[in-house]
Amino acid sequence: MARKVGVFKRGALLVFDVLVVGGGVAGLSVGALLSRNGVKNLVVERASILGGRGKCFEYKKGYVVDYGIHALRMADDGAAASIFKRLGEKLEIVEPKESSLYHEGTWSELPLNLNAIMSSPLFSRDNVNELLGALGGLLNASPSEYWDEPLSRWVGKKLRSDKLRWFVKEVLAKLLLIAADADETSTGEFFDIVQAFVKSGKGAGFAIGGWRSIIRRLAEIVEENGQVRVKAKAEKILVKDGRVEGAIVNGEKIDVNTVVVAIPVQGLFSLVEERWFSEGFTKKAKSMKPTMGFSIDYGLTAKACEYDTFMCPDPWIYGAATSNMDASVAPQGEQLLTVFSVSTPNIVFNKELAKMELERIEKKLEEMFPKIRGSVRWKRPLILSMVDGAALTVTQSQDKRPSPETDVKGLYLAGDTCNGRGAGGDIAFNSASNCVDIVLRSI
């Protein structure tokens, strides 16, 4: 058994087996799973609220907002739900009744299933046959054989129609993977997530009450057999002879030999000296590229959007009228509308270009939903330099992202920069589950 973490509180010594750094969904999932397996653990989060990039809170009176759109891929058959099932809990999820596409001034059903594809005004009969042929081949392929192939190359080989190439790159891949550039996106990752959706038979879902319900319940479970601390900054993980032997949190030295770092791997070396890691790992961690983009939340005095979820390819927008599906996140008679637009570093990090892009998104939304004009009680635009910790590119596919085990004995990783399956939050939840399996075998 690992040596215990000792933390003094009000004169009593609280003893823990594992220290978890990071109170996002990965860290809280790790902590909750450890607690339910009888492992006392301490989760520390430097911010004043839990959740990390999944934080969710009452932004304005009656409005419960996530930090951007937080759809749950495959709904109650997805990664978040699987964590709760493993905990013996049920995650309450609502699924959209309709998902629509706005393209060239016209609304139609977003073609994400067989019936929608076959009836979509986007495609001719020849288009449908060609697309279904390509997707049929995809479903029988092994994703691992395509990790290194750019999606644009596969699309160019398999699809003759420019419209279908556009559809796969600009609609499917961007929606499923938050993929900004098909020239960099991993075909294997695209295959893997499409296969998972088809096997599941489910689309996206949304946590009732927002991700606050996920974060609160995970934290409660941690505290059944441990503790969660906010405003608790992990400053350094102490290593001797290649083994964890302690940590510094808020200036306090803690004796511990098992630590799970559940923050993006790009920040690992702010906690642990590089010299303990291989050159290959260090290079991989430092060069990890995130996804990024823009988010806008609207609090509307009246219902402006009738669709539960929607998408527009130019400018690229994915949106959710969350309060249509879950009335608890907005005041009665009002509407919470959130949109996200994936983007690239040259725009996100350029103040003027970023401002122009936000204006372009807002203008398009007013075109799509004219009732927005005059109905805005408040809005919250966000420029997000990290949405998902790892973009699913050919250099960052599952086989290349870090596993939970590291070169340092007793140091483990979890989060959306690890090699869990899925995209974004899916990776965070799946990597947490993988990490816990390894930790339980080692302590």
ZIDAHU-V627804 format. One record per residue. N is the residue number from 0. RES is the residue in three letters. PHI is phi as a letter, one per 20 degrees, with the letter a starting at -180 (NA if undefined). OMEGA is omega in degrees with one decimal (NA if undefined). NEAR is the number of other ideal C-beta (glycine too) atoms within 12 Angstrom. Layout:
# ZIDAHU-V627804
n=N res=RES phi=PHI omega=OMEGA near=NEAR
n=N res=RES phi=PHI omega=OMEGA near=NEAR
This chain:
# ZIDAHU-V627804
n=0 res=MET phi=NA omega=179.6 near=15
n=1 res=ALA phi=f omega=171.0 near=29
n=2 res=ARG phi=f omega=-173.6 near=22
n=3 res=LYS phi=e omega=169.6 near=25
n=4 res=VAL phi=e omega=178.3 near=40
n=5 res=GLY phi=d omega=178.9 near=23
n=6 res=VAL phi=c omega=179.1 near=30
n=7 res=PHE phi=e omega=176.4 near=13
n=8 res=LYS phi=b omega=179.2 near=15
n=9 res=ARG phi=l omega=174.5 near=7
n=10 res=GLY phi=n omega=-179.4 near=7
n=11 res=ALA phi=d omega=179.1 near=10
n=12 res=LEU phi=e omega=175.4 near=14
n=13 res=LEU phi=e omega=-172.8 near=22
n=14 res=VAL phi=d omega=-178.3 near=26
n=15 res=PHE phi=c omega=179.0 near=41
n=16 res=ASP phi=e omega=-172.9 near=35
n=17 res=VAL phi=c omega=172.1 near=50
n=18 res=LEU phi=d omega=177.0 near=53
n=19 res=VAL phi=d omega=-179.3 near=55
n=20 res=VAL phi=e omega=179.2 near=49
n=21 res=GLY phi=o omega=-178.6 near=50
n=22 res=GLY phi=d omega=170.1 near=45
n=23 res=GLY phi=e omega=-175.5 near=51
n=24 res=VAL phi=f omega=177.9 near=55
n=25 res=ALA phi=f omega=-179.2 near=55
n=26 res=GLY phi=f omega=179.3 near=55
n=27 res=LEU phi=f omega=176.6 near=50
n=28 res=SER phi=f omega=176.4 near=56
n=29 res=VAL phi=g omega=-178.2 near=56
n=30 res=GLY phi=f omega=-179.2 near=52
n=31 res=ALA phi=f omega=179.3 near=45
n=32 res=LEU phi=f omega=177.2 near=45
n=33 res=LEU phi=f omega=-180.0 near=46
n=34 res=SER phi=g omega=-178.9 near=34
n=35 res=ARG phi=f omega=175.7 near=29
n=36 res=ASN phi=e omega=174.7 near=28
n=37 res=GLY phi=n omega=-178.7 near=16
n=38 res=VAL phi=d omega=178.7 near=34
n=39 res=LYS phi=f omega=-177.5 near=32
n=40 res=ASN phi=b omega=178.5 near=50
n=41 res=LEU phi=d omega=176.4 near=44
n=42 res=VAL phi=d omega=179.9 near=53
n=43 res=VAL phi=d omega=-179.8 near=45
n=44 res=GLU phi=c omega=-175.0 near=38
n=45 res=ARG phi=f omega=-179.3 near=26
n=46 res=ALA phi=f omega=-178.5 near=24
n=47 res=SER phi=e omega=175.9 near=14
n=48 res=ILE phi=c omega=-179.4 near=24
n=49 res=LEU phi=e omega=171.9 near=43
n=50 res=GLY phi=p omega=-177.1 near=39
n=51 res=GLY phi=l omega=177.5 near=41
n=52 res=ARG phi=f omega=174.9 near=40
n=53 res=GLY phi=d omega=-176.7 near=46
n=54 res=LYS phi=f omega=-175.7 near=30
n=55 res=CYS phi=b omega=-175.6 near=36
n=56 res=PHE phi=b omega=176.9 near=25
n=57 res=GLU phi=f omega=-174.9 near=21
n=58 res=TYR phi=f omega=172.3 near=27
n=59 res=LYS phi=c omega=-174.6 near=23
n=60 res=LYS phi=g omega=178.0 near=13
n=61 res=GLY phi=n omega=-178.3 near=22
n=62 res=TYR phi=d omega=177.9 near=34
n=63 res=VAL phi=d omega=-172.7 near=35
n=64 res=VAL phi=d omega=169.8 near=38
n=65 res=ASP phi=e omega=177.7 near=40
n=66 res=TYR phi=e omega=-171.3 near=33
n=67 res=GLY phi=n omega=178.7 near=40
n=68 res=ILE phi=f omega=176.8 near=45
n=69 res=HIS phi=c omega=174.0 near=46
n=70 res=ALA phi=f omega=178.0 near=42
n=71 res=LEU phi=d omega=-179.5 near=45
n=72 res=ARG phi=g omega=179.4 near=42
n=73 res=MET phi=m omega=169.4 near=34
n=74 res=ALA phi=l omega=-175.7 near=29
n=75 res=ASP phi=e omega=173.1 near=29
n=76 res=ASP phi=d omega=-173.7 near=26
n=77 res=GLY phi=e omega=-172.0 near=41
n=78 res=ALA phi=f omega=179.9 near=41
n=79 res=ALA phi=f omega=179.6 near=48
n=80 res=ALA phi=f omega=-179.1 near=32
n=81 res=SER phi=f omega=175.5 near=31
n=82 res=ILE phi=f omega=-178.8 near=42
n=83 res=PHE phi=f omega=176.7 near=33
n=84 res=LYS phi=f omega=179.1 near=20
n=85 res=ARG phi=f omega=178.3 near=28
n=86 res=LEU phi=e omega=-176.2 near=32
n=87 res=GLY phi=m omega=-176.7 near=16
n=88 res=GLU phi=d omega=175.4 near=25
n=89 res=LYS phi=d omega=176.7 near=18
n=90 res=LEU phi=e omega=-178.8 near=35
n=91 res=GLU phi=f omega=-175.2 near=24
n=92 res=ILE phi=c omega=174.2 near=33
n=93 res=VAL phi=d omega=-179.8 near=30
n=94 res=GLU phi=d omega=178.9 near=31
n=95 res=PRO phi=f omega=177.4 near=34
n=96 res=LYS phi=f omega=179.6 near=17
n=97 res=GLU phi=b omega=176.0 near=24
n=98 res=SER phi=c omega=-171.2 near=33
n=99 res=SER phi=c omega=-179.6 near=32
n=100 res=LEU phi=d omega=174.7 near=37
n=101 res=TYR phi=d omega=-176.3 near=32
n=102 res=HIS phi=b omega=178.9 near=29
n=103 res=GLU phi=l omega=173.9 near=16
n=104 res=GLY phi=n omega=-175.6 near=12
n=105 res=THR phi=c omega=175.9 near=15
n=106 res=TRP phi=e omega=173.0 near=24
n=107 res=SER phi=b omega=177.9 near=26
n=108 res=GLU phi=f omega=177.3 near=27
n=109 res=LEU phi=f omega=-172.0 near=35
n=110 res=PRO phi=e omega=-177.7 near=32
n=111 res=LEU phi=d omega=174.6 near=32
n=112 res=ASN phi=c omega=-173.1 near=22
n=113 res=LEU phi=g omega=-178.2 near=17
n=114 res=ASN phi=f omega=-179.2 near=13
n=115 res=ALA phi=f omega=177.5 near=23
n=116 res=ILE phi=f omega=-175.6 near=31
n=117 res=MET phi=f omega=-178.1 near=19
n=118 res=SER phi=d omega=-175.1 near=16
n=119 res=SER phi=f omega=175.6 near=29
n=120 res=PRO phi=f omega=178.5 near=19
n=121 res=LEU phi=f omega=-166.7 near=29
n=122 res=PHE phi=d omega=168.9 near=27
n=123 res=SER phi=f omega=177.7 near=16
n=124 res=ARG phi=f omega=178.1 near=14
n=125 res=ASP phi=f omega=176.9 near=15
n=126 res=ASN phi=g omega=-178.2 near=27
n=127 res=VAL phi=f omega=-179.1 near=26
n=128 res=ASN phi=f omega=-179.6 near=19
n=129 res=GLU phi=f omega=-179.2 near=26
n=130 res=LEU phi=f omega=-179.5 near=35
n=131 res=LEU phi=f omega=176.2 near=24
n=132 res=GLY phi=f omega=179.7 near=19
n=133 res=ALA phi=f omega=-179.7 near=32
n=134 res=LEU phi=f omega=176.4 near=32
n=135 res=GLY phi=f omega=176.7 near=17
n=136 res=GLY phi=f omega=178.5 near=21
n=137 res=LEU phi=g omega=-175.5 near=32
n=138 res=LEU phi=f omega=179.9 near=21
n=139 res=ASN phi=e omega=-176.4 near=15
n=140 res=ALA phi=e omega=174.3 near=23
n=141 res=SER phi=e omega=-178.1 near=15
n=142 res=PRO phi=g omega=-176.0 near=29
n=143 res=SER phi=f omega=178.5 near=20
n=144 res=GLU phi=e omega=-174.6 near=18
n=145 res=TYR phi=c omega=-180.0 near=32
n=146 res=TRP phi=g omega=-171.3 near=30
n=147 res=ASP phi=e omega=-178.0 near=24
n=148 res=GLU phi=e omega=176.8 near=29
n=149 res=PRO phi=f omega=-178.6 near=29
n=150 res=LEU phi=g omega=-179.2 near=42
n=151 res=SER phi=f omega=179.1 near=27
n=152 res=ARG phi=f omega=179.4 near=22
n=153 res=TRP phi=f omega=179.3 near=35
n=154 res=VAL phi=f omega=179.6 near=36
n=155 res=GLY phi=f omega=-179.3 near=21
n=156 res=LYS phi=e omega=-169.5 near=17
n=157 res=LYS phi=e omega=-175.4 near=29
n=158 res=LEU phi=c omega=179.4 near=32
n=159 res=ARG phi=e omega=-174.7 near=17
n=160 res=SER phi=f omega=176.3 near=24
n=161 res=ASP phi=f omega=-179.8 near=15
n=162 res=LYS phi=f omega=179.6 near=27
n=163 res=LEU phi=f omega=175.9 near=32
n=164 res=ARG phi=f omega=176.8 near=27
n=165 res=TRP phi=f omega=-176.9 near=26
n=166 res=PHE phi=f omega=-178.1 near=34
n=167 res=VAL phi=f omega=-175.7 near=40
n=168 res=LYS phi=f omega=-171.4 near=35
n=169 res=GLU phi=e omega=179.2 near=34
n=170 res=VAL phi=d omega=-174.7 near=39
n=171 res=LEU phi=f omega=-173.7 near=37
n=172 res=ALA phi=f omega=-179.7 near=40
n=173 res=LYS phi=f omega=-179.3 near=37
n=174 res=LEU phi=f omega=-174.9 near=39
n=175 res=LEU phi=e omega=-172.7 near=38
n=176 res=LEU phi=d omega=-170.4 near=44
n=177 res=ILE phi=l omega=-174.1 near=45
n=178 res=ALA phi=e omega=-176.2 near=45
n=179 res=ALA phi=f omega=-171.3 near=33
n=180 res=ASP phi=c omega=-178.6 near=29
n=181 res=ALA phi=f omega=176.8 near=35
n=182 res=ASP phi=f omega=179.9 near=21
n=183 res=GLU phi=d omega=-175.4 near=30
n=184 res=THR phi=f omega=179.1 near=43
n=185 res=SER phi=f omega=175.9 near=40
n=186 res=THR phi=f omega=179.1 near=42
n=187 res=GLY phi=f omega=177.4 near=33
n=188 res=GLU phi=f omega=177.1 near=48
n=189 res=PHE phi=f omega=177.9 near=45
n=190 res=PHE phi=g omega=-174.0 near=39
n=191 res=ASP phi=f omega=-176.6 near=37
n=192 res=ILE phi=f omega=175.8 near=40
n=193 res=VAL phi=f omega=178.2 near=37
n=194 res=GLN phi=f omega=179.7 near=27
n=195 res=ALA phi=f omega=178.5 near=29
n=196 res=PHE phi=f omega=-178.3 near=31
n=197 res=VAL phi=f omega=178.7 near=23
n=198 res=LYS phi=f omega=-179.1 near=15
n=199 res=SER phi=f omega=-174.2 near=26
n=200 res=GLY phi=m omega=-178.8 near=16
n=201 res=LYS phi=d omega=173.3 near=24
n=202 res=GLY phi=e omega=177.8 near=32
n=203 res=ALA phi=e omega=174.1 near=40
n=204 res=GLY phi=c omega=-179.9 near=35
n=205 res=PHE phi=c omega=179.5 near=43
n=206 res=ALA phi=f omega=177.2 near=44
n=207 res=ILE phi=f omega=-174.9 near=28
n=208 res=GLY phi=n omega=-177.3 near=30
n=209 res=GLY phi=m omega=-178.8 near=41
n=210 res=TRP phi=f omega=174.3 near=42
n=211 res=ARG phi=g omega=-179.9 near=31
n=212 res=SER phi=f omega=177.2 near=33
n=213 res=ILE phi=f omega=-174.7 near=45
n=214 res=ILE phi=f omega=-179.0 near=44
n=215 res=ARG phi=f omega=-176.7 near=30
n=216 res=ARG phi=f omega=177.2 near=31
n=217 res=LEU phi=f omega=179.6 near=48
n=218 res=ALA phi=f omega=178.0 near=33
n=219 res=GLU phi=f omega=-178.9 near=24
n=220 res=ILE phi=f omega=174.9 near=31
n=221 res=VAL phi=g omega=-173.0 near=38
n=222 res=GLU phi=f omega=170.4 near=26
n=223 res=GLU phi=f omega=-176.8 near=25
n=224 res=ASN phi=b omega=-178.3 near=26
n=225 res=GLY phi=a omega=-176.0 near=38
n=226 res=GLN phi=b omega=173.3 near=33
n=227 res=VAL phi=d omega=179.6 near=36
n=228 res=ARG phi=c omega=172.6 near=36
n=229 res=VAL phi=e omega=-174.2 near=25
n=230 res=LYS phi=l omega=-178.7 near=16
n=231 res=ALA phi=c omega=-175.1 near=31
n=232 res=LYS phi=e omega=171.5 near=25
n=233 res=ALA phi=f omega=-175.4 near=39
n=234 res=GLU phi=e omega=-178.0 near=21
n=235 res=LYS phi=a omega=170.5 near=26
n=236 res=ILE phi=d omega=-174.9 near=40
n=237 res=LEU phi=e omega=-178.1 near=28
n=238 res=VAL phi=c omega=175.7 near=27
n=239 res=LYS phi=c omega=179.7 near=15
n=240 res=ASP phi=l omega=176.3 near=12
n=241 res=GLY phi=m omega=-179.6 near=19
n=242 res=ARG phi=c omega=173.3 near=24
n=243 res=VAL phi=f omega=176.3 near=37
n=244 res=GLU phi=c omega=176.4 near=29
n=245 res=GLY phi=r omega=177.7 near=29
n=246 res=ALA phi=b omega=175.1 near=39
n=247 res=ILE phi=d omega=178.7 near=24
n=248 res=VAL phi=c omega=-177.5 near=35
n=249 res=ASN phi=l omega=177.8 near=19
n=250 res=GLY phi=n omega=-178.0 near=12
n=251 res=GLU phi=e omega=176.6 near=24
n=252 res=LYS phi=e omega=-180.0 near=21
n=253 res=ILE phi=d omega=176.9 near=37
n=254 res=ASP phi=e omega=-177.9 near=26
n=255 res=VAL phi=b omega=174.9 near=39
n=256 res=ASN phi=c omega=171.9 near=33
n=257 res=THR phi=c omega=-179.6 near=43
n=258 res=VAL phi=c omega=171.5 near=53
n=259 res=VAL phi=d omega=177.0 near=56
n=260 res=VAL phi=e omega=-176.3 near=47
n=261 res=ALA phi=d omega=172.9 near=55
n=262 res=ILE phi=c omega=177.2 near=43
n=263 res=PRO phi=g omega=-174.6 near=41
n=264 res=VAL phi=f omega=176.8 near=45
n=265 res=GLN phi=g omega=-178.6 near=28
n=266 res=GLY phi=e omega=-175.3 near=28
n=267 res=LEU phi=g omega=-172.7 near=40
n=268 res=PHE phi=f omega=168.3 near=26
n=269 res=SER phi=f omega=-179.2 near=21
n=270 res=LEU phi=d omega=-174.6 near=38
n=271 res=VAL phi=c omega=178.9 near=38
n=272 res=GLU phi=f omega=-178.3 near=19
n=273 res=GLU phi=f omega=-171.2 near=19
n=274 res=ARG phi=f omega=-179.6 near=14
n=275 res=TRP phi=e omega=-174.6 near=27
n=276 res=PHE phi=d omega=177.4 near=27
n=277 res=SER phi=f omega=179.2 near=16
n=278 res=GLU phi=f omega=-179.4 near=13
n=279 res=GLY phi=f omega=179.2 near=13
n=280 res=PHE phi=f omega=-178.6 near=28
n=281 res=THR phi=f omega=179.8 near=23
n=282 res=LYS phi=f omega=179.8 near=17
n=283 res=LYS phi=f omega=-177.6 near=31
n=284 res=ALA phi=f omega=-177.2 near=36
n=285 res=LYS phi=f omega=-174.2 near=21
n=286 res=SER phi=e omega=-177.5 near=21
n=287 res=MET phi=f omega=-178.5 near=35
n=288 res=LYS phi=d omega=178.3 near=33
n=289 res=PRO phi=e omega=165.3 near=34
n=290 res=THR phi=e omega=-177.4 near=41
n=291 res=MET phi=b omega=179.7 near=34
n=292 res=GLY phi=r omega=-174.9 near=39
n=293 res=PHE phi=c omega=177.0 near=42
n=294 res=SER phi=c omega=173.7 near=37
n=295 res=ILE phi=c omega=171.4 near=40
n=296 res=ASP phi=d omega=175.2 near=40
n=297 res=TYR phi=c omega=165.8 near=41
n=298 res=GLY phi=d omega=-172.3 near=34
n=299 res=LEU phi=d omega=-178.3 near=34
n=300 res=THR phi=f omega=178.4 near=25
n=301 res=ALA phi=b omega=-178.0 near=25
n=302 res=LYS phi=f omega=-179.6 near=24
n=303 res=ALA phi=d omega=-176.3 near=30
n=304 res=CYS phi=d omega=-179.6 near=37
n=305 res=GLU phi=e omega=-177.3 near=20
n=306 res=TYR phi=e omega=177.2 near=32
n=307 res=ASP phi=f omega=174.8 near=31
n=308 res=THR phi=c omega=-176.9 near=38
n=309 res=PHE phi=b omega=180.0 near=37
n=310 res=MET phi=b omega=173.8 near=42
n=311 res=CYS phi=c omega=-176.7 near=36
n=312 res=PRO phi=e omega=-176.9 near=28
n=313 res=ASP phi=b omega=-6.5 near=21
n=314 res=PRO phi=f omega=-174.8 near=32
n=315 res=TRP phi=f omega=-178.0 near=35
n=316 res=ILE phi=c omega=166.7 near=43
n=317 res=TYR phi=d omega=-174.9 near=42
n=318 res=GLY phi=c omega=177.4 near=44
n=319 res=ALA phi=b omega=169.8 near=44
n=320 res=ALA phi=e omega=-169.0 near=40
n=321 res=THR phi=g omega=-177.2 near=44
n=322 res=SER phi=f omega=172.9 near=36
n=323 res=ASN phi=f omega=-176.0 near=32
n=324 res=MET phi=e omega=-174.7 near=36
n=325 res=ASP phi=b omega=-174.5 near=29
n=326 res=ALA phi=f omega=-176.0 near=22
n=327 res=SER phi=f omega=-174.0 near=23
n=328 res=VAL phi=e omega=178.0 near=39
n=329 res=ALA phi=b omega=176.7 near=37
n=330 res=PRO phi=f omega=-179.5 near=22
n=331 res=GLN phi=g omega=178.4 near=14
n=332 res=GLY phi=n omega=179.1 near=15
n=333 res=GLU phi=d omega=-174.2 near=28
n=334 res=GLN phi=c omega=171.2 near=39
n=335 res=LEU phi=d omega=-178.8 near=44
n=336 res=LEU phi=c omega=-179.3 near=48
n=337 res=THR phi=c omega=177.4 near=47
n=338 res=VAL phi=c omega=176.5 near=43
n=339 res=PHE phi=c omega=176.6 near=42
n=340 res=SER phi=c omega=178.0 near=43
n=341 res=VAL phi=f omega=-176.9 near=44
n=342 res=SER phi=b omega=-174.7 near=37
n=343 res=THR phi=c omega=-176.5 near=28
n=344 res=PRO phi=g omega=-176.8 near=23
n=345 res=ASN phi=f omega=176.6 near=14
n=346 res=ILE phi=e omega=-176.0 near=28
n=347 res=VAL phi=g omega=-175.6 near=30
n=348 res=PHE phi=e omega=175.8 near=17
n=349 res=ASN phi=d omega=-172.1 near=16
n=350 res=LYS phi=g omega=-177.5 near=12
n=351 res=GLU phi=f omega=179.6 near=13
n=352 res=LEU phi=f omega=178.5 near=19
n=353 res=ALA phi=f omega=178.0 near=27
n=354 res=LYS phi=f omega=179.4 near=17
n=355 res=MET phi=f omega=-179.3 near=19
n=356 res=GLU phi=f omega=176.1 near=33
n=357 res=LEU phi=f omega=178.3 near=32
n=358 res=GLU phi=f omega=179.2 near=19
n=359 res=ARG phi=f omega=178.4 near=25
n=360 res=ILE phi=f omega=-178.9 near=38
n=361 res=GLU phi=f omega=178.6 near=27
n=362 res=LYS phi=f omega=179.0 near=20
n=363 res=LYS phi=f omega=179.6 near=30
n=364 res=LEU phi=f omega=177.5 near=39
n=365 res=GLU phi=f omega=174.3 near=24
n=366 res=GLU phi=f omega=-178.3 near=22
n=367 res=MET phi=f omega=-175.5 near=34
n=368 res=PHE phi=c omega=-175.9 near=33
n=369 res=PRO phi=g omega=-178.1 near=15
n=370 res=LYS phi=f omega=175.9 near=22
n=371 res=ILE phi=f omega=-179.7 near=31
n=372 res=ARG phi=g omega=178.6 near=18
n=373 res=GLY phi=n omega=-178.0 near=13
n=374 res=SER phi=d omega=-174.2 near=24
n=375 res=VAL phi=e omega=174.0 near=27
n=376 res=ARG phi=f omega=177.0 near=26
n=377 res=TRP phi=b omega=172.7 near=24
n=378 res=LYS phi=b omega=-178.9 near=27
n=379 res=ARG phi=c omega=175.2 near=27
n=380 res=PRO phi=e omega=179.3 near=26
n=381 res=LEU phi=c omega=170.8 near=30
n=382 res=ILE phi=d omega=-170.6 near=29
n=383 res=LEU phi=d omega=179.9 near=33
n=384 res=SER phi=e omega=171.7 near=25
n=385 res=MET phi=b omega=173.8 near=33
n=386 res=VAL phi=e omega=170.5 near=39
n=387 res=ASP phi=d omega=-177.0 near=43
n=388 res=GLY phi=f omega=-179.1 near=46
n=389 res=ALA phi=c omega=170.0 near=44
n=390 res=ALA phi=f omega=-174.0 near=41
n=391 res=LEU phi=e omega=-177.8 near=53
n=392 res=THR phi=e omega=180.0 near=38
n=393 res=VAL phi=f omega=178.3 near=30
n=394 res=THR phi=e omega=-177.5 near=23
n=395 res=GLN phi=c omega=178.7 near=38
n=396 res=SER phi=f omega=-173.5 near=37
n=397 res=GLN phi=g omega=-176.4 near=35
n=398 res=ASP phi=f omega=-175.6 near=23
n=399 res=LYS phi=d omega=178.4 near=31
n=400 res=ARG phi=f omega=-175.6 near=42
n=401 res=PRO phi=f omega=172.9 near=42
n=402 res=SER phi=e omega=179.7 near=24
n=403 res=PRO phi=f omega=-179.6 near=35
n=404 res=GLU phi=f omega=180.0 near=26
n=405 res=THR phi=c omega=177.4 near=36
n=406 res=ASP phi=f omega=-179.1 near=28
n=407 res=VAL phi=e omega=-179.9 near=32
n=408 res=LYS phi=f omega=179.8 near=21
n=409 res=GLY phi=n omega=179.4 near=36
n=410 res=LEU phi=d omega=-176.3 near=43
n=411 res=TYR phi=c omega=-177.9 near=48
n=412 res=LEU phi=c omega=171.1 near=51
n=413 res=ALA phi=b omega=178.9 near=56
n=414 res=GLY phi=p omega=-173.7 near=52
n=415 res=ASP phi=e omega=169.8 near=48
n=416 res=THR phi=d omega=-180.0 near=44
n=417 res=CYS phi=e omega=-172.2 near=45
n=418 res=ASN phi=e omega=172.3 near=34
n=419 res=GLY phi=f omega=179.5 near=42
n=420 res=ARG phi=f omega=174.1 near=36
n=421 res=GLY phi=o omega=179.2 near=41
n=422 res=ALA phi=b omega=174.5 near=47
n=423 res=GLY phi=l omega=-178.3 near=49
n=424 res=GLY phi=g omega=176.8 near=47
n=425 res=ASP phi=g omega=-179.4 near=46
n=426 res=ILE phi=f omega=180.0 near=51
n=427 res=ALA phi=g omega=-179.4 near=50
n=428 res=PHE phi=f omega=-178.0 near=49
n=429 res=ASN phi=f omega=179.4 near=41
n=430 res=SER phi=f omega=176.9 near=48
n=431 res=ALA phi=f omega=178.8 near=48
n=432 res=SER phi=f omega=178.2 near=37
n=433 res=ASN phi=f omega=-178.7 near=38
n=434 res=CYS phi=f omega=-178.5 near=44
n=435 res=VAL phi=f omega=178.0 near=40
n=436 res=ASP phi=g omega=-178.4 near=24
n=437 res=ILE phi=f omega=179.8 near=28
n=438 res=VAL phi=f omega=-178.7 near=35
n=439 res=LEU phi=f omega=178.3 near=27
n=440 res=ARG phi=f omega=-170.7 near=15
n=441 res=SER phi=d omega=-176.0 near=26
n=442 res=ILE phi=d omega=NA near=30
